[in-house]
Amino acid sequence: MKRVVLIAIVIALLAAPAFAQFRLDVGVIVPRGAGISGDNGSVGGVLADWPFIPIPEAGLYYQWDLGLLKLGVGARAASLLLETFLWPNAIAEVDLGPVAIEGQFGGGAFAVFGLANSTATGKVFFPDLSAWLKIGKKGNFRLGAGVIGVYAPGSSLFGNNMLYLVYLAGKVAIML
């Protein structure tokens, strides 16, 4: 029985590339508010008082198209002008025609490029949930909104709380 399961796993892994392709997401997110959520409830920032500061971001994924559901693994990066942060990331997208709902989860390892170059690992994770309106014939250009969190369980800075950022965004999702 173990041999049959092992053969099925090998066949599935060899067949997976036939249904997968690379996806490149390039865009900007514009923070509109922030807050902290934890055991004592949630405290959010005022949305209207945030300045317009676009943050460039990109992601490269190896994506499997399962019809309504698309799953991918890869890396995501965000740049704060003088520093760029890169981390491993997983993405799941539900395709609802002109609208896409995305859930992402990444972190655990990081690379920093810019004035200070380094790599590190740690218990810092980035959950992200967003909704996108697909524009154009292929739906490659997208406008959306979402919320991304920074969760560092047991850290001396955050405790077991999660910081979150509410954002508006635009991106181009290109299948390579």
VMD Tcl script that builds the backbone (N, CA, C; Angstrom):
set m [mol new atoms 528]
animate dup $m
set s [atomselect $m all]
$s set {name element resname resid chain x y z} {
  {N N MET 1 A 0.829 -1.205 0.000}
  {CA C MET 1 A 0.000 0.000 0.000}
  {C C MET 1 A 0.870 1.265 0.000}
  {N N LYS 2 A 1.956 1.247 0.790}
  {CA C LYS 2 A 2.849 2.410 0.841}
  {C C LYS 2 A 3.450 2.696 -0.531}
  {N N ARG 3 A 3.758 1.628 -1.260}
  {CA C ARG 3 A 4.350 1.789 -2.582}
  {C C ARG 3 A 3.359 2.449 -3.546}
  {N N VAL 4 A 2.091 2.086 -3.478}
  {CA C VAL 4 A 1.059 2.666 -4.333}
  {C C VAL 4 A 0.892 4.158 -4.035}
  {N N VAL 5 A 0.887 4.513 -2.745}
  {CA C VAL 5 A 0.769 5.919 -2.355}
  {C C VAL 5 A 1.983 6.700 -2.838}
  {N N LEU 6 A 3.176 6.135 -2.688}
  {CA C LEU 6 A 4.396 6.801 -3.141}
  {C C LEU 6 A 4.381 7.006 -4.655}
  {N N ILE 7 A 3.950 6.017 -5.404}
  {CA C ILE 7 A 3.863 6.143 -6.866}
  {C C ILE 7 A 2.843 7.213 -7.248}
  {N N ALA 8 A 1.704 7.271 -6.543}
  {CA C ALA 8 A 0.683 8.290 -6.830}
  {C C ALA 8 A 1.221 9.692 -6.555}
  {N N ILE 9 A 1.994 9.858 -5.482}
  {CA C ILE 9 A 2.578 11.167 -5.161}
  {C C ILE 9 A 3.575 11.579 -6.244}
  {N N VAL 10 A 4.419 10.655 -6.672}
  {CA C VAL 10 A 5.409 10.960 -7.712}
  {C C VAL 10 A 4.704 11.346 -9.019}
  {N N ILE 11 A 3.654 10.617 -9.388}
  {CA C ILE 11 A 2.909 10.950 -10.613}
  {C C ILE 11 A 2.264 12.328 -10.494}
  {N N ALA 12 A 1.701 12.630 -9.331}
  {CA C ALA 12 A 1.075 13.943 -9.129}
  {C C ALA 12 A 2.105 15.059 -9.229}
  {N N LEU 13 A 3.289 14.859 -8.647}
  {CA C LEU 13 A 4.328 15.886 -8.708}
  {C C LEU 13 A 4.855 16.072 -10.128}
  {N N LEU 14 A 4.943 14.996 -10.886}
  {CA C LEU 14 A 5.406 15.110 -12.263}
  {C C LEU 14 A 4.349 15.731 -13.169}
  {N N ALA 15 A 3.072 15.520 -12.858}
  {CA C ALA 15 A 1.994 16.086 -13.668}
  {C C ALA 15 A 1.711 17.536 -13.335}
  {N N ALA 16 A 2.053 17.977 -12.126}
  {CA C ALA 16 A 1.738 19.339 -11.686}
  {C C ALA 16 A 2.281 20.423 -12.610}
  {N N PRO 17 A 3.535 20.321 -13.106}
  {CA C PRO 17 A 4.025 21.393 -13.991}
  {C C PRO 17 A 3.209 21.564 -15.263}
  {N N ALA 18 A 2.480 20.534 -15.690}
  {CA C ALA 18 A 1.665 20.667 -16.897}
  {C C ALA 18 A 0.495 21.619 -16.684}
  {N N PHE 19 A 0.099 21.844 -15.428}
  {CA C PHE 19 A -1.042 22.701 -15.113}
  {C C PHE 19 A -0.612 23.983 -14.411}
  {N N ALA 20 A 0.677 24.266 -14.383}
  {CA C ALA 20 A 1.178 25.421 -13.658}
  {C C ALA 20 A 1.898 26.382 -14.597}
  {N N GLN 21 A 2.005 27.617 -14.142}
  {CA C GLN 21 A 2.774 28.614 -14.871}
  {C C GLN 21 A 3.233 29.676 -13.887}
  {N N PHE 22 A 4.184 30.485 -14.313}
  {CA C PHE 22 A 4.668 31.562 -13.459}
  {C C PHE 22 A 3.755 32.774 -13.577}
  {N N ARG 23 A 3.612 33.483 -12.466}
  {CA C ARG 23 A 2.801 34.704 -12.418}
  {C C ARG 23 A 3.643 35.790 -11.759}
  {N N LEU 24 A 3.643 36.958 -12.378}
  {CA C LEU 24 A 4.338 38.120 -11.847}
  {C C LEU 24 A 3.312 39.200 -11.532}
  {N N ASP 25 A 3.266 39.637 -10.288}
  {CA C ASP 25 A 2.415 40.750 -9.858}
  {C C ASP 25 A 3.309 41.951 -9.584}
  {N N VAL 26 A 3.019 43.079 -10.197}
  {CA C VAL 26 A 3.765 44.317 -9.963}
  {C C VAL 26 A 2.749 45.423 -9.724}
  {N N GLY 27 A 2.920 46.173 -8.638}
  {CA C GLY 27 A 1.964 47.228 -8.358}
  {C C GLY 27 A 2.360 48.101 -7.185}
  {N N VAL 28 A 1.386 48.837 -6.683}
  {CA C VAL 28 A 1.583 49.701 -5.518}
  {C C VAL 28 A 0.408 49.516 -4.557}
  {N N ILE 29 A 0.721 49.621 -3.279}
  {CA C ILE 29 A -0.336 49.680 -2.276}
  {C C ILE 29 A -0.259 51.062 -1.635}
  {N N VAL 30 A -1.413 51.588 -1.295}
  {CA C VAL 30 A -1.493 52.908 -0.674}
  {C C VAL 30 A -2.191 52.746 0.675}
  {N N PRO 31 A -1.432 52.813 1.776}
  {CA C PRO 31 A -2.047 52.659 3.099}
  {C C PRO 31 A -3.093 53.735 3.358}
  {N N ARG 32 A -4.208 53.311 3.924}
  {CA C ARG 32 A -5.275 54.257 4.258}
  {C C ARG 32 A -5.625 54.220 5.733}
  {N N GLY 33 A -5.030 53.326 6.486}
  {CA C GLY 33 A -5.283 53.244 7.913}
  {C C GLY 33 A -4.546 52.074 8.503}
  {N N ALA 34 A -4.439 52.062 9.814}
  {CA C ALA 34 A -3.732 50.986 10.498}
  {C C ALA 34 A -4.353 50.772 11.858}
  {N N GLY 35 A -4.008 49.662 12.452}
  {CA C GLY 35 A -4.524 49.367 13.777}
  {C C GLY 35 A -3.813 48.187 14.372}
  {N N ILE 36 A -4.269 47.798 15.552}
  {CA C ILE 36 A -3.708 46.646 16.243}
  {C C ILE 36 A -4.873 45.838 16.781}
  {N N SER 37 A -4.789 44.534 16.602}
  {CA C SER 37 A -5.853 43.633 17.034}
  {C C SER 37 A -5.249 42.583 17.951}
  {N N GLY 38 A -5.937 42.299 19.033}
  {CA C GLY 38 A -5.427 41.308 19.962}
  {C C GLY 38 A -6.470 40.902 20.970}
  {N N ASP 39 A -6.002 40.451 22.115}
  {CA C ASP 39 A -6.879 39.976 23.176}
  {C C ASP 39 A -7.826 41.050 23.692}
  {N N ASN 40 A -7.403 42.298 23.631}
  {CA C ASN 40 A -8.213 43.404 24.171}
  {C C ASN 40 A -9.071 44.073 23.105}
  {N N GLY 41 A -9.304 43.415 21.990}
  {CA C GLY 41 A -10.116 44.008 20.926}
  {C C GLY 41 A -9.243 44.591 19.836}
  {N N SER 42 A -9.808 45.530 19.097}
  {CA C SER 42 A -9.125 46.116 17.964}
  {C C SER 42 A -9.139 47.631 18.082}
  {N N VAL 43 A -7.993 48.241 17.818}
  {CA C VAL 43 A -7.884 49.693 17.814}
  {C C VAL 43 A -7.373 50.091 16.439}
  {N N GLY 44 A -8.134 50.898 15.695}
  {CA C GLY 44 A -7.756 51.266 14.331}
  {C C GLY 44 A -7.422 52.731 14.207}
  {N N GLY 45 A -6.643 53.041 13.180}
  {CA C GLY 45 A -6.298 54.424 12.887}
  {C C GLY 45 A -7.382 55.079 12.052}
  {N N VAL 46 A -7.390 56.394 12.031}
  {CA C VAL 46 A -8.367 57.147 11.249}
  {C C VAL 46 A -8.002 57.026 9.776}
  {N N LEU 47 A -8.948 56.618 8.941}
  {CA C LEU 47 A -8.665 56.383 7.530}
  {C C LEU 47 A -8.420 57.665 6.754}
  {N N ALA 48 A -9.137 58.713 7.041}
  {CA C ALA 48 A -9.061 59.927 6.228}
  {C C ALA 48 A -7.789 60.728 6.474}
  {N N ASP 49 A -7.109 60.548 7.581}
  {CA C ASP 49 A -5.939 61.369 7.904}
  {C C ASP 49 A -4.625 60.818 7.372}
  {N N TRP 50 A -4.655 59.677 6.715}
  {CA C TRP 50 A -3.418 59.087 6.233}
  {C C TRP 50 A -2.965 59.780 4.959}
  {N N PRO 51 A -1.668 60.101 4.848}
  {CA C PRO 51 A -1.172 60.733 3.619}
  {C C PRO 51 A -1.126 59.716 2.478}
  {N N PHE 52 A -1.106 60.224 1.260}
  {CA C PHE 52 A -1.020 59.376 0.076}
  {C C PHE 52 A 0.443 58.998 -0.128}
  {N N ILE 53 A 0.808 57.801 0.322}
  {CA C ILE 53 A 2.183 57.322 0.181}
  {C C ILE 53 A 2.142 55.954 -0.500}
  {N N PRO 54 A 2.373 55.890 -1.807}
  {CA C PRO 54 A 2.369 54.595 -2.494}
  {C C PRO 54 A 3.619 53.781 -2.141}
  {N N ILE 55 A 3.417 52.493 -1.897}
  {CA C ILE 55 A 4.517 51.581 -1.581}
  {C C ILE 55 A 4.598 50.564 -2.719}
  {N N PRO 56 A 5.692 50.593 -3.485}
  {CA C PRO 56 A 5.836 49.617 -4.572}
  {C C PRO 56 A 5.949 48.199 -4.007}
  {N N GLU 57 A 5.329 47.247 -4.711}
  {CA C GLU 57 A 5.425 45.851 -4.302}
  {C C GLU 57 A 5.416 44.955 -5.525}
  {N N ALA 58 A 5.939 43.750 -5.366}
  {CA C ALA 58 A 5.966 42.775 -6.455}
  {C C ALA 58 A 5.923 41.371 -5.871}
  {N N GLY 59 A 5.435 40.447 -6.669}
  {CA C GLY 59 A 5.416 39.046 -6.265}
  {C C GLY 59 A 5.647 38.171 -7.474}
  {N N LEU 60 A 6.394 37.104 -7.289}
  {CA C LEU 60 A 6.629 36.124 -8.345}
  {C C LEU 60 A 6.218 34.771 -7.792}
  {N N TYR 61 A 5.292 34.095 -8.488}
  {CA C TYR 61 A 4.714 32.855 -7.990}
  {C C TYR 61 A 4.730 31.773 -9.053}
  {N N TYR 62 A 4.859 30.551 -8.603}
  {CA C TYR 62 A 4.619 29.386 -9.438}
  {C C TYR 62 A 3.187 29.004 -9.133}
  {N N GLN 63 A 2.283 29.181 -10.097}
  {CA C GLN 63 A 0.848 29.120 -9.840}
  {C C GLN 63 A 0.190 27.944 -10.561}
  {N N TRP 64 A -0.696 27.267 -9.823}
  {CA C TRP 64 A -1.506 26.196 -10.386}
  {C C TRP 64 A -2.910 26.740 -10.606}
  {N N ASP 65 A -3.438 26.568 -11.819}
  {CA C ASP 65 A -4.780 27.020 -12.166}
  {C C ASP 65 A -5.730 25.839 -12.035}
  {N N LEU 66 A -6.576 25.880 -11.012}
  {CA C LEU 66 A -7.515 24.793 -10.752}
  {C C LEU 66 A -8.945 25.219 -11.091}
  {N N GLY 67 A -9.091 26.054 -12.098}
  {CA C GLY 67 A -10.405 26.561 -12.488}
  {C C GLY 67 A -10.749 27.805 -11.698}
  {N N LEU 68 A -11.742 27.696 -10.829}
  {CA C LEU 68 A -12.154 28.824 -9.986}
  {C C LEU 68 A -11.071 29.212 -8.984}
  {N N LEU 69 A -10.242 28.269 -8.611}
  {CA C LEU 69 A -9.211 28.472 -7.595}
  {C C LEU 69 A -7.833 28.415 -8.230}
  {N N LYS 70 A -7.001 29.381 -7.859}
  {CA C LYS 70 A -5.612 29.393 -8.301}
  {C C LYS 70 A -4.737 29.400 -7.047}
  {N N LEU 71 A -3.749 28.512 -6.997}
  {CA C LEU 71 A -2.842 28.418 -5.866}
  {C C LEU 71 A -1.421 28.660 -6.345}
  {N N GLY 72 A -0.624 29.365 -5.548}
  {CA C GLY 72 A 0.741 29.635 -5.943}
  {C C GLY 72 A 1.680 29.748 -4.760}
  {N N VAL 73 A 2.946 29.478 -5.013}
  {CA C VAL 73 A 4.007 29.665 -4.026}
  {C C VAL 73 A 5.125 30.446 -4.688}
  {N N GLY 74 A 5.773 31.286 -3.912}
  {CA C GLY 74 A 6.851 32.091 -4.460}
  {C C GLY 74 A 7.379 33.073 -3.450}
  {N N ALA 75 A 7.607 34.299 -3.896}
  {CA C ALA 75 A 8.176 35.336 -3.041}
  {C C ALA 75 A 7.464 36.656 -3.312}
  {N N ARG 76 A 7.433 37.491 -2.283}
  {CA C ARG 76 A 6.813 38.814 -2.385}
  {C C ARG 76 A 7.800 39.837 -1.846}
  {N N ALA 77 A 7.798 41.028 -2.423}
  {CA C ALA 77 A 8.710 42.090 -1.996}
  {C C ALA 77 A 7.955 43.402 -1.894}
  {N N ALA 78 A 8.368 44.212 -0.944}
  {CA C ALA 78 A 7.838 45.574 -0.797}
  {C C ALA 78 A 9.024 46.500 -0.594}
  {N N SER 79 A 8.930 47.705 -1.143}
  {CA C SER 79 A 10.035 48.642 -1.074}
  {C C SER 79 A 9.633 49.912 -0.336}
  {N N LEU 80 A 10.475 50.324 0.580}
  {CA C LEU 80 A 10.288 51.592 1.287}
  {C C LEU 80 A 11.395 52.553 0.876}
  {N N LEU 81 A 11.564 52.714 -0.427}
  {CA C LEU 81 A 12.540 53.587 -1.075}
  {C C LEU 81 A 13.985 53.176 -0.809}
  {N N LEU 82 A 14.468 53.281 0.409}
  {CA C LEU 82 A 15.861 52.972 0.691}
  {C C LEU 82 A 16.085 51.503 1.036}
  {N N GLU 83 A 15.033 50.784 1.345}
  {CA C GLU 83 A 15.129 49.370 1.698}
  {C C GLU 83 A 14.038 48.591 0.983}
  {N N THR 84 A 14.376 47.402 0.536}
  {CA C THR 84 A 13.415 46.486 -0.057}
  {C C THR 84 A 13.422 45.208 0.766}
  {N N PHE 85 A 12.233 44.744 1.130}
  {CA C PHE 85 A 12.073 43.549 1.938}
  {C C PHE 85 A 11.487 42.446 1.078}
  {N N LEU 86 A 12.051 41.244 1.149}
  {CA C LEU 86 A 11.633 40.098 0.359}
  {C C LEU 86 A 11.366 38.929 1.296}
  {N N TRP 87 A 10.227 38.208 1.086}
  {CA C TRP 87 A 9.916 37.061 1.935}
  {C C TRP 87 A 9.193 36.000 1.119}
  {N N PRO 88 A 9.274 34.725 1.545}
  {CA C PRO 88 A 8.506 33.676 0.868}
  {C C PRO 88 A 7.015 33.897 1.090}
  {N N ASN 89 A 6.210 33.517 0.111}
  {CA C ASN 89 A 4.782 33.829 0.178}
  {C C ASN 89 A 3.973 32.765 -0.553}
  {N N ALA 90 A 2.791 32.485 -0.044}
  {CA C ALA 90 A 1.833 31.599 -0.712}
  {C C ALA 90 A 0.595 32.426 -1.039}
  {N N ILE 91 A -0.054 32.105 -2.156}
  {CA C ILE 91 A -1.212 32.869 -2.587}
  {C C ILE 91 A -2.332 31.909 -3.007}
  {N N ALA 92 A -3.545 32.271 -2.670}
  {CA C ALA 92 A -4.741 31.551 -3.124}
  {C C ALA 92 A -5.698 32.605 -3.669}
  {N N GLU 93 A -6.202 32.370 -4.869}
  {CA C GLU 93 A -7.094 33.336 -5.508}
  {C C GLU 93 A -8.355 32.627 -5.978}
  {N N VAL 94 A -9.493 33.204 -5.635}
  {CA C VAL 94 A -10.775 32.713 -6.121}
  {C C VAL 94 A -11.202 33.660 -7.241}
  {N N ASP 95 A -11.377 33.115 -8.435}
  {CA C ASP 95 A -11.711 33.896 -9.624}
  {C C ASP 95 A -13.222 33.913 -9.805}
  {N N LEU 96 A -13.837 35.082 -9.605}
  {CA C LEU 96 A -15.280 35.234 -9.723}
  {C C LEU 96 A -15.638 36.116 -10.919}
  {N N GLY 97 A -15.025 35.825 -12.057}
  {CA C GLY 97 A -15.274 36.624 -13.262}
  {C C GLY 97 A -14.517 37.938 -13.196}
  {N N PRO 98 A -15.227 39.078 -13.126}
  {CA C PRO 98 A -14.532 40.366 -13.096}
  {C C PRO 98 A -13.938 40.704 -11.726}
  {N N VAL 99 A -14.171 39.866 -10.727}
  {CA C VAL 99 A -13.662 40.105 -9.375}
  {C C VAL 99 A -12.815 38.914 -8.949}
  {N N ALA 100 A -11.730 39.190 -8.248}
  {CA C ALA 100 A -10.878 38.141 -7.685}
  {C C ALA 100 A -10.700 38.409 -6.194}
  {N N ILE 101 A -10.828 37.369 -5.398}
  {CA C ILE 101 A -10.573 37.450 -3.955}
  {C C ILE 101 A -9.258 36.722 -3.714}
  {N N GLU 102 A -8.306 37.405 -3.079}
  {CA C GLU 102 A -6.991 36.829 -2.836}
  {C C GLU 102 A -6.716 36.718 -1.352}
  {N N GLY 103 A -6.133 35.604 -0.981}
  {CA C GLY 103 A -5.589 35.429 0.351}
  {C C GLY 103 A -4.126 35.079 0.205}
  {N N GLN 104 A -3.283 35.738 0.989}
  {CA C GLN 104 A -1.855 35.473 0.929}
  {C C GLN 104 A -1.330 35.259 2.340}
  {N N PHE 105 A -0.272 34.466 2.431}
  {CA C PHE 105 A 0.366 34.254 3.724}
  {C C PHE 105 A 1.847 34.051 3.483}
  {N N GLY 106 A 2.660 34.849 4.152}
  {CA C GLY 106 A 4.097 34.747 3.953}
  {C C GLY 106 A 4.862 35.108 5.197}
  {N N GLY 107 A 6.167 34.978 5.102}
  {CA C GLY 107 A 7.038 35.337 6.212}
  {C C GLY 107 A 7.884 34.162 6.655}
  {N N GLY 108 A 8.466 34.303 7.827}
  {CA C GLY 108 A 9.321 33.270 8.385}
  {C C GLY 108 A 10.780 33.419 8.009}
  {N N ALA 109 A 11.058 33.951 6.839}
  {CA C ALA 109 A 12.418 34.217 6.380}
  {C C ALA 109 A 12.378 35.519 5.585}
  {N N PHE 110 A 13.476 36.280 5.639}
  {CA C PHE 110 A 13.484 37.604 5.028}
  {C C PHE 110 A 14.841 37.916 4.432}
  {N N ALA 111 A 14.811 38.696 3.389}
  {CA C ALA 111 A 16.023 39.282 2.836}
  {C C ALA 111 A 15.771 40.777 2.735}
  {N N VAL 112 A 16.791 41.558 3.054}
  {CA C VAL 112 A 16.691 43.019 3.023}
  {C C VAL 112 A 17.775 43.526 2.073}
  {N N PHE 113 A 17.365 44.391 1.129}
  {CA C PHE 113 A 18.285 44.968 0.157}
  {C C PHE 113 A 18.182 46.481 0.217}
  {N N GLY 114 A 19.277 47.156 0.062}
  {CA C GLY 114 A 19.282 48.612 0.067}
  {C C GLY 114 A 20.461 49.127 0.851}
  {N N LEU 115 A 20.217 50.065 1.769}
  {CA C LEU 115 A 21.292 50.596 2.599}
  {C C LEU 115 A 21.888 49.512 3.492}
  {N N ALA 116 A 21.034 48.628 4.006}
  {CA C ALA 116 A 21.494 47.506 4.828}
  {C C ALA 116 A 21.082 46.218 4.129}
  {N N ASN 117 A 22.030 45.373 3.800}
  {CA C ASN 117 A 21.747 44.104 3.142}
  {C C ASN 117 A 21.927 42.976 4.144}
  {N N SER 118 A 20.889 42.158 4.298}
  {CA C SER 118 A 20.988 41.045 5.236}
  {C C SER 118 A 19.883 40.039 4.967}
  {N N THR 119 A 20.001 38.882 5.587}
  {CA C THR 119 A 18.945 37.879 5.575}
  {C C THR 119 A 18.702 37.446 7.013}
  {N N ALA 120 A 17.495 37.004 7.296}
  {CA C ALA 120 A 17.155 36.588 8.652}
  {C C ALA 120 A 15.965 35.644 8.605}
  {N N THR 121 A 15.777 34.920 9.685}
  {CA C THR 121 A 14.584 34.100 9.863}
  {C C THR 121 A 13.957 34.502 11.185}
  {N N GLY 122 A 12.698 34.212 11.336}
  {CA C GLY 122 A 12.032 34.557 12.584}
  {C C GLY 122 A 10.543 34.351 12.498}
  {N N LYS 123 A 9.909 34.436 13.631}
  {CA C LYS 123 A 8.459 34.245 13.697}
  {C C LYS 123 A 7.746 35.558 13.416}
  {N N VAL 124 A 7.842 36.023 12.186}
  {CA C VAL 124 A 7.112 37.206 11.729}
  {C C VAL 124 A 6.394 36.801 10.454}
  {N N PHE 125 A 5.062 36.968 10.449}
  {CA C PHE 125 A 4.246 36.501 9.338}
  {C C PHE 125 A 3.355 37.628 8.828}
  {N N PHE 126 A 2.993 37.538 7.526}
  {CA C PHE 126 A 2.204 38.561 6.867}
  {C C PHE 126 A 0.953 37.949 6.232}
  {N N PRO 127 A -0.159 37.861 6.955}
  {CA C PRO 127 A -1.411 37.451 6.307}
  {C C PRO 127 A -2.001 38.636 5.544}
  {N N ASP 128 A -2.618 38.373 4.405}
  {CA C ASP 128 A -3.157 39.433 3.555}
  {C C ASP 128 A -4.445 38.932 2.914}
  {N N LEU 129 A -5.494 39.718 3.004}
  {CA C LEU 129 A -6.761 39.396 2.363}
  {C C LEU 129 A -7.183 40.603 1.540}
  {N N SER 130 A -7.501 40.385 0.250}
  {CA C SER 130 A -7.839 41.509 -0.624}
  {C C SER 130 A -8.875 41.104 -1.662}
  {N N ALA 131 A -9.545 42.105 -2.207}
  {CA C ALA 131 A -10.514 41.930 -3.294}
  {C C ALA 131 A -10.088 42.830 -4.448}
  {N N TRP 132 A -10.176 42.305 -5.676}
  {CA C TRP 132 A -9.676 43.007 -6.851}
  {C C TRP 132 A -10.718 43.039 -7.957}
  {N N LEU 133 A -10.836 44.185 -8.601}
  {CA C LEU 133 A -11.653 44.337 -9.803}
  {C C LEU 133 A -10.708 44.191 -10.986}
  {N N LYS 134 A -10.945 43.180 -11.819}
  {CA C LYS 134 A -10.084 42.931 -12.972}
  {C C LYS 134 A -10.547 43.787 -14.139}
  {N N ILE 135 A -9.600 44.496 -14.760}
  {CA C ILE 135 A -9.903 45.423 -15.845}
  {C C ILE 135 A -9.151 44.971 -17.092}
  {N N GLY 136 A -9.792 45.097 -18.223}
  {CA C GLY 136 A -9.169 44.719 -19.488}
  {C C GLY 136 A -9.660 43.374 -19.973}
  {N N LYS 137 A -9.287 43.072 -21.190}
  {CA C LYS 137 A -9.747 41.850 -21.833}
  {C C LYS 137 A -9.309 40.593 -21.078}
  {N N LYS 138 A -8.058 40.559 -20.651}
  {CA C LYS 138 A -7.538 39.404 -19.922}
  {C C LYS 138 A -7.619 39.587 -18.409}
  {N N GLY 139 A -8.008 40.757 -17.951}
  {CA C GLY 139 A -8.094 41.013 -16.512}
  {C C GLY 139 A -6.748 41.153 -15.838}
  {N N ASN 140 A -5.725 41.511 -16.611}
  {CA C ASN 140 A -4.385 41.638 -16.031}
  {C C ASN 140 A -4.237 42.858 -15.129}
  {N N PHE 141 A -4.874 43.977 -15.491}
  {CA C PHE 141 A -4.803 45.170 -14.654}
  {C C PHE 141 A -5.877 45.058 -13.581}
  {N N ARG 142 A -5.496 45.347 -12.332}
  {CA C ARG 142 A -6.436 45.165 -11.223}
  {C C ARG 142 A -6.383 46.344 -10.266}
  {N N LEU 143 A -7.566 46.749 -9.814}
  {CA C LEU 143 A -7.700 47.750 -8.765}
  {C C LEU 143 A -8.403 47.076 -7.601}
  {N N GLY 144 A -7.922 47.346 -6.376}
  {CA C GLY 144 A -8.523 46.654 -5.249}
  {C C GLY 144 A -8.256 47.308 -3.919}
  {N N ALA 145 A -8.671 46.584 -2.900}
  {CA C ALA 145 A -8.485 47.018 -1.519}
  {C C ALA 145 A -8.274 45.785 -0.670}
  {N N GLY 146 A -7.596 45.980 0.441}
  {CA C GLY 146 A -7.347 44.830 1.303}
  {C C GLY 146 A -6.821 45.230 2.651}
  {N N VAL 147 A -6.456 44.225 3.398}
  {CA C VAL 147 A -5.853 44.418 4.708}
  {C C VAL 147 A -4.711 43.415 4.845}
  {N N ILE 148 A -3.549 43.916 5.247}
  {CA C ILE 148 A -2.376 43.070 5.468}
  {C C ILE 148 A -1.988 43.195 6.937}
  {N N GLY 149 A -1.607 42.087 7.514}
  {CA C GLY 149 A -1.232 42.079 8.914}
  {C C GLY 149 A 0.240 41.786 9.107}
  {N N VAL 150 A 0.737 42.145 10.274}
  {CA C VAL 150 A 2.077 41.774 10.712}
  {C C VAL 150 A 1.877 41.056 12.036}
  {N N TYR 151 A 2.180 39.755 12.033}
  {CA C TYR 151 A 1.959 38.942 13.220}
  {C C TYR 151 A 3.284 38.331 13.648}
  {N N ALA 152 A 3.712 38.657 14.848}
  {CA C ALA 152 A 4.955 38.143 15.411}
  {C C ALA 152 A 4.646 37.562 16.792}
  {N N PRO 153 A 4.153 36.324 16.845}
  {CA C PRO 153 A 3.714 35.760 18.125}
  {C C PRO 153 A 4.849 35.701 19.149}
  {N N GLY 154 A 4.536 36.168 20.345}
  {CA C GLY 154 A 5.498 36.121 21.437}
  {C C GLY 154 A 6.604 37.158 21.376}
  {N N SER 155 A 6.531 38.109 20.435}
  {CA C SER 155 A 7.598 39.103 20.346}
  {C C SER 155 A 7.497 40.101 21.504}
  {N N SER 156 A 8.606 40.655 21.877}
  {CA C SER 156 A 8.608 41.640 22.967}
  {C C SER 156 A 7.964 42.950 22.526}
  {N N LEU 157 A 7.942 43.211 21.221}
  {CA C LEU 157 A 7.375 44.451 20.707}
  {C C LEU 157 A 5.853 44.392 20.574}
  {N N PHE 158 A 5.322 43.272 20.021}
  {CA C PHE 158 A 3.887 43.178 19.738}
  {C C PHE 158 A 3.128 42.265 20.687}
  {N N GLY 159 A 3.826 41.398 21.433}
  {CA C GLY 159 A 3.137 40.397 22.244}
  {C C GLY 159 A 2.439 39.422 21.316}
  {N N ASN 160 A 1.188 39.102 21.600}
  {CA C ASN 160 A 0.403 38.234 20.714}
  {C C ASN 160 A -0.594 39.048 19.898}
  {N N ASN 161 A -0.347 40.321 19.744}
  {CA C ASN 161 A -1.211 41.194 18.951}
  {C C ASN 161 A -0.781 41.168 17.488}
  {N N MET 162 A -1.700 41.535 16.614}
  {CA C MET 162 A -1.379 41.639 15.199}
  {C C MET 162 A -1.607 43.071 14.743}
  {N N LEU 163 A -0.588 43.669 14.163}
  {CA C LEU 163 A -0.735 44.974 13.543}
  {C C LEU 163 A -1.341 44.763 12.174}
  {N N TYR 164 A -2.192 45.684 11.733}
  {CA C TYR 164 A -2.763 45.547 10.400}
  {C C TYR 164 A -2.786 46.898 9.700}
  {N N LEU 165 A -2.779 46.809 8.375}
  {CA C LEU 165 A -2.761 47.985 7.515}
  {C C LEU 165 A -3.870 47.819 6.486}
  {N N VAL 166 A -4.772 48.773 6.424}
  {CA C VAL 166 A -5.836 48.793 5.424}
  {C C VAL 166 A -5.302 49.579 4.230}
  {N N TYR 167 A -5.473 49.029 3.019}
  {CA C TYR 167 A -4.876 49.676 1.845}
  {C C TYR 167 A -5.785 49.649 0.629}
  {N N LEU 168 A -5.518 50.592 -0.273}
  {CA C LEU 168 A -6.033 50.591 -1.643}
  {C C LEU 168 A -4.844 50.218 -2.528}
  {N N ALA 169 A -5.101 49.587 -3.664}
  {CA C ALA 169 A -3.964 49.144 -4.468}
  {C C ALA 169 A -4.317 49.042 -5.941}
  {N N GLY 170 A -3.280 48.998 -6.731}
  {CA C GLY 170 A -3.378 48.735 -8.156}
  {C C GLY 170 A -2.212 47.857 -8.549}
  {N N LYS 171 A -2.458 46.911 -9.441}
  {CA C LYS 171 A -1.353 46.044 -9.871}
  {C C LYS 171 A -1.643 45.464 -11.242}
  {N N VAL 172 A -0.600 44.919 -11.806}
  {CA C VAL 172 A -0.699 44.179 -13.045}
  {C C VAL 172 A -0.283 42.745 -12.728}
  {N N ALA 173 A -1.140 41.789 -13.054}
  {CA C ALA 173 A -0.871 40.363 -12.844}
  {C C ALA 173 A -0.570 39.742 -14.208}
  {N N ILE 174 A 0.673 39.382 -14.439}
  {CA C ILE 174 A 1.122 38.895 -15.751}
  {C C ILE 174 A 1.451 37.414 -15.654}
  {N N MET 175 A 0.857 36.624 -16.530}
  {CA C MET 175 A 1.194 35.209 -16.617}
  {C C MET 175 A 2.392 35.061 -17.545}
  {N N LEU 176 A 3.443 34.463 -17.067}
  {CA C LEU 176 A 4.672 34.313 -17.858}
  {C C LEU 176 A 4.739 32.963 -18.542}
}
mol reanalyze $m
mol bondsrecalc $m
mol representation Tube
mol addrep $m
